[in-house]
Amino acid sequence: SPYIDPETICPYCDSVLPANPSPQLFDLLRTTFPKSTTDVRPTNPLGRKAPTITFAAVCQRHILESNILPQARAEGWPTEIEWNGLEARIVKMKADLNGILADRGSPILYNQNTPTTEKAMDTAIDGPRMRCVFWRELVVQWESSGLRTAAIGQFATFEKMQPGYYGEAGLVIIHESLCRLFPPDTVDANLIRPLSLLEFVGCILVPEVAMRLIAEDMFLDLNAVDDQKEAVRVLRASASYGVAMFPDCDSEMDLEEDEEDSESEEE
């Protein structure tokens, strides 16, 4: 087999590192090194070993930089986000979001005898909620499954809450901002049945906000059908990039603290 310079492969998983590692990747390798031990392998004389939780971020990062980052650059997705200004941008959406929240106008859910196709829904409805692509998708999915309203919550999955390239860090800010904009005691539960407020925020308002943020970033007009479709496409296409690029730093810090606690207990 051809010679591979061990300096160019990951000390933990032996995958080839990106040709031009970022400062973030170098930093992760540096901080992980003292938490690991030498593990010389035939495939990697510079191999290291450690608990998976210790080096997972290293491998996640080099996979991101080797595979996902080139696509992100080609697509024009951001590599940095102005987090401090995010909540202010979301607050400006309050009137539109309130329209979706307060408009019960979804006759399909309340008239079980009216079959619905996506085409019919596209042409027959113009209330704020039924103009919301994420609500329409939920209704179509729910209706086509033949399930009754009690089971609709199963569609409120974590996957649906992904805010595109804003990642987990963005998800936390979006969710907290929405909870401040719409406290539970100010929302009429009858207006959002059969979803709970948590489900409605998670699988309707979170992606709606993320789509609007992406549209702003890309100078798209959400009143134009093609522009809205492009914003939704980017939202979904960039989800895995967002998770890898912008993790929830608080949860990572919690993991590191747990790790340090367990190490000190072992000592």
N, C-alpha and C positions, 0 to 999 in steps of 0.2 A: 504494500500500500504506500502511496506517496507520503513523503514527510510533511507533517503539519507542525508549524512553529507553536509550541505550547503557550507562548505569550499571546497568541491570537485566539485561544479558545477559553471558554468559561471554566474556571477552576472547580466549579461545582457540578455542572451538567455536561461538560465537554462539548457544548455546541459552539460553533464559530461565532466570535464576537463581531459586532459591526466594524467596518473598516475605519470609521472615524467615531469612536465612542464619545458620547457627550460628557461634559463635566459632571452631570448627575450620575452617570454610570460609573465613572471613575470614583466618585465620592462614595457610592454604595459599595463598590469593591473594597475601598480603603476601610470603611467603617465595619464591614463584615469580616475582614481578614482576622482581627484579633479574637473574634468569637468562634473561629474555625480552627481545625487542626490539619496537619499535613496528611495527605492520602495519595501517595504515589500510585499511579495506575499505568498499565501498559499503554493505554491510549492518552495518558496525560501525566507526564512526570512532575508537573506543577499542580497536580490535583489537590483539592482541599475537601474536607467533609465537616458537616455541622447539621444540627436539626433543620429540617426543611423550612420551618418558620424563620430561621435565621437568614437563609440565603434566597428565599422565594422572591423577594423584591429585586434582587440582582438579576435573576433569570427573567422575571417579568419585564424588567427594563430593557435587557438586551434583545429579547424577542420583539418588544415594541420598536426598538431602534432599527432592528434588521428587517422586520417584515411590515410593520404597520406605519411607521413614520414616513417612509418613502411615499406610500399612498396618501397619507395626510398632507404632505407637502404638495403632491401633484394636484390634490383636490382643493388646496388653499385653506385647509383647516388650521385654526390657530395653535401655535405651540406655547403661547402665553395668554392668560386671560386676566382682565382687570377685575379681580374678585371684589375689591372694596366698593366698586360702583354698581355691583350686580343687583343688590336689593333695591336701590333707587330706580333702576330700570324696570324692575318687576312691579314696584309700586305704581308706576305710570300706566300699567296695564289693568289697574284695578277695575275701572268701569267696564271694560270688555269682559274681564273674567267674571265680574258680578253678573253680567248679562247671561253668561253660560250657566252660572250657578243658580240664578233666580228664575230662569225660563224653564218651566216644566215641559215645554212644548215638544214632547216626544210621544205622539199618539200611538206609535207602534207598541210601546211597552204597556199601554193601558187598554189597547184594543187587540185582543189575542186573535181575532178572526181576520186581521188584515195582513196577508203575507207581504213581504217586502223584499225587493231586490235593491242592490246598490244603485242601479240606474234609476229606479222609481224614487228612491230616497233623494238622489241628487237633484231630481227635477221637481219634487213635490213639496219640499220643505225649505223655509227660509228664516225660521226663528234662530236666535243666537246659539241655542244648544245644538240644534240640528245642523247648523253650519259648522259646528266643531267636528273636525274629521275624526277625532278620537272617540267621541260619543257615538258617531254614526257607525264606526267600525265595531264598537262594543255591542250596539244594538243588532247589527247584522250577524255577528258571531253568536250572540246569545240566541237570536231567533232561529238561526240555521241549526243550532245544536238540539233544538226541541226541548231544552230545559226551561223550567219555569223560573220566575223571578227569584226564588229563594236561593238558586244556585248561581246567580249572575256574579256573585263575589269571586268565584273561582277564576274569572277572567282578569281580575285585578292583580295581575302577577307583577313580580319585581321587574321582569323584562319590559313590561309596558311602562314602567316608571323611569326607564333609562333616558336621561336628558341629552342624548347625542354626545358631541365632543366636550360638553361641560363636565362629564364624568361624575364620579361619586362626590367630589368636592362641590360641584355645582348642584348636585341633587340635594345635598344637605342645605345649602343656602336657599334654593328654590322652595324646598319643603318648609323650612322655618319661616321664610317670608310669607308664604301662603297661609300658614297657621296664624301669623300675626295679622294678616289682612282679613282673614275670615275665621275669627274665634268660634269654637263650637256653639257657644250660647247665642250667637247671632245668626245661625243658619237654621232655616226651617227644614227639619228632617224629611217632611212630606215632599219637598221639592226635589229631593235627590234619590228618593226610593227608586229601585230596590237596593241601591248602594248605600253603604254607610258613608259618613263624611270622610273618614280616612281613605276609603276606597275611591271615592269621587276625586279627592285631592290627588291621590297617588296615580290613578290611571287615566284621569281626564285632565286635570289642571296642571299637573307637573309637565307632561309632554306638551301641552298647549303652550305653557310659558317657555319651555325650551325651544319649541318650534318658532315662537315669536322672537326670542333672543337670536336664534340662528338667522332668521329672516332679516333682523336689524343688522347683524354682522355682515351679511352678504348683500345688503341693499336690495332685498326682494320685497315686492308688493303683495301682501297676503290677500288683497282683493282680486288679484289676478290668479286664475286657476293654475296656470303652469308654474307660477312663482310659488304658490302654496305647495304644489306637488314636489317641487325641488327642495323646499324647506323640510318637508316630511322625509324625502329621500335622504337628505344629509343627516337628519336626526337619527335615522335608523342605520345608515351606512357607517356613521362615525361612532356608534355606541361603544364598540370594543376598544377603539382608540381612546375614547374618553375615560373608560375604566382604567386603562393602563397608564395614560398620560397624567390624569388628574385624580388620583385616589383620594379618599377621605383621610386627610392627614391625622385627624384626631384618632381614628380607629387604628391607624398604623402606630401612633404613639402609645396607645393602650396596649397593643401587642408587644411593643418593645418593653414597656414597663412590666407586663406579665412575665416576659422572658427573663428580665433582670431579677424579678422577684423570685422566680423558680431557681435561677442560678444561685442567688444568695441563700436560699433555703437549703440547696444541696451542699453548700459549703458548711 
